Amino acid sequence: MLTVRGLEKHYPITEGLLRREVGRVRAVDGVDFELRRGETLGLIGESGCGKSTAARSLLHLDEPTGGTVAFDGDEVGEFDRQRRRRFRRRAQLVLQNPTSSFDPRLTIGESVAEPLEIHGMTDASTRRAVVEDTLERTGLQASMADRYPHELSGGQKQRAALARALVLDPDLVVADEPVSALDVSVQAEIIALLRRLVSTFELSLLVISHDMGVVRELCDRVAVMYAGEIVERGPVESVFERPQHPYTRALVAAVPTPDPRAEPRPFDLHGDVPDPAEFPDGCRFHPRCPAVIQPPDADLQQREWQRIVAFRAAVDAGQVDPEALVSAVEVDVSVDTDTSGGIDASADADAASDASSPSPPPSATTAIRAAYDLPTLDDDERSSALSTAVDAVSSGDADHASEILEDAFPTVCIRENPSLRPTDLGHAAACHLHGEVRETETEAKNGAGESGVTSSDEA
């Protein structure tokens, strides 16, 4: 029913009186997926990854800046005004916050009836009958049509929002965070209602959510979104049981389990979604990735390698401010005293004197190393390169530092942005841990007799 290819939504960054474009916010940057008739697809990711923008763009509520959206085989971007109007009737959006989406001056019945009036149903009694029937289908009493939004609970408002979307009998509903603001018990009721509505109305449902539990409970397939891109896509059970992208693994690991005997899944994810105006080179997840790939001849602890890559990403993005780091670093001064007895009075006096002396401010290189927790490397050549890069950053020459780090610490994760490719488990992931690039890296590493990066199952 719905085919999305290369969907983009970019917002220009302008400056000056002439509003000259100096950059772009790439909120959605090449999204592909399909939604079949009667299917429920979950689009999931952290806040700020572009989910809601993608939803509005595919419905052409915000005009996309690139890509195509096909509905029943016809490209929506080519619709004239009349066909766009018919598309609006068949494709509906449930907004994220039902409280703010209702006009407080209108009754619930008037709000739900509004789409009917817009699309030509002029008879008030007919509209009223359709509204009451739709409210009852969503679990509300028909009498609630005469109530105002402030008289309804959060769960009732969500049901009313669903009724407003369903009143035109659409084929596609996009639900943006349909249960995020509700109590757990009410969430379960809304999830059960959505399942029933999909079956009753033969709907195709696209669920936008940050909640993995909701998507697993409600959806047939899932697409995981990060920094404006789809990084993993496939059947829910396959993706949740054997996630193949490190970001998906982190999301799955963060889901609490009700079984106290269950082993907690390893979880190692730090930092924030990158600024959509300044995405990092290569894989956009690499500054946070616990499984970022080492060069074939490296033999570093993965945590050490991860910290170096995070530092390199910060240098490349111009985010390292030596002066700010120096002012933020606090030097701890510890006094070693023997508290078990027999304290030397003179030694104790010397220690007290040392403690009262002001600590010297840290150097810029010390502050940078502390801020990024940079390791001391056994590899003399790479250790020297890291020190030289830190010195270059501390002296204000970030470009030179970037060149040094690129030469000494290369990785395919920064060199190339991976595309979605099939995995052995029947779903697709955009990660260099899978496919030809990973095999080439592994062969080179084995040929060099080295062992560094963990396998995709261990990462």
Steps between C-alpha positions, in 0.01 A plus 500: 500500500772749600848504349754755621828536309784739583275730703676822601396801702771766525463843656730776371721693742522862388674814617507870413242730351507307173443173691793331332496125557802389703396147584214256538330318784456148363214386722408212266774388266419215263237283671369184328221269615177336391168456678266229379121500521379386842852513645635689801850646466691659786742787435715522811794699633611758755352847517655719232573222250240624247206265555224759525642706215503188284135436584390852406711494184367171369146635546612820320387711794856628476618488140804270472814639341591172335392144435163354408190381683272264307149425626328208328764528227444870431762760593350744749733782397340503153140526624299804397283678754201269455704179528690643797163559670399137441836389637442709813174314555664159470809580708459643850737614776450455875703777661739437787326710765121458493448776757658769283349363178141569609349849487386566860209709369349209306328193638653162425215432259566822311872423475441145378239623249729767356667270240156386381391858442824586320452204267144588403262342753269798546208336682545557876288203611694263274827636634376452856407137433839424344682671789309308767559170321873570468529602866339173603738305277792658685357409842330828591134560576306691236403756764864610525449684172352783707795530737793738471863382491573608859221269622675188366784297648824444310390159377161633391666784308720247320194296405331818375811583294482153345130553430576826319756319282264209427183697434583525126556123478865532387725228363816631671543642849827646629502504881771720651586378853143376559556390863803697620309732737279230654518283810614141448152354552349748254783429253399132497139598425600728211734236354218244512267756340746572218532128429123466484463806277763371255302178471154660490579782257764300303742783565863543417655653812833680534595542866760764590649422840809508720363212711633161393244320717208668323639420156565137591148461636320673215697476174565236236820659372735767628735759350764641736591862428814686604619846393255528211567151358362147533771283658309173537175367360311173511243283681457598864595163647812470286623852576426480873639151556814539287568871441787546255571872534677616821246781542209257487680278751531792737129583465399138559736469797342806660155336511436375856403137542241390759689175569738552797693187400578630152859598432530873426612567146828689458436867438762754404358812337603853588457844347217654300360482149725722286396844382311452170677808365842340559480124464836323541670342200442133428261307720310759699496275805877451517574764771275302739547148366647239739587276204673752272745311278874524559757507220634152411841553664368640829482302822324731743245437769163583346420757769831676436432502128149634557633793704755586232231492230273725711790745540570490127133571426503798737818638340358457149182684605697784661343429838818493713544828689829482697432812705156380607640158590779650711251705699274195547764255618546471874827358628451270798771516762511201729694483823631155594491460875515190715177512699566165669721665763855624544460815286824692460429854625753663267372307199147593596598868517667481159189338353278769647729765357487338155123474519465869576710600199299583185520236226655618175252527210511202265660537160280493191637159399424361847148643488434355154627154598289506816185624326512226235656238728771434243700183569875443523581272207759221485545564127779761503422633153129549565568631851729766355241590235228537764723725712589713198133534409411606855781757493372633167146538634626671816689752286193570287595302187205260479545446124851362552372283786229357272761404239717329762207305646376398155841358409569326832149377584317423174169315503246409237233628740620858437610448142168372362133529594354146480184430306225259603601149402343159571630300796497125550190534720264621231493870582717794394753707695716798403822402674854419388495200735305328222570455132800533271675785681505309828623183331786691336601656832488162674709329232762776520511471877532122494769528237695732727463254787323756716192487718316814598142570413243265641275311262153625421349257750736610775510875433 
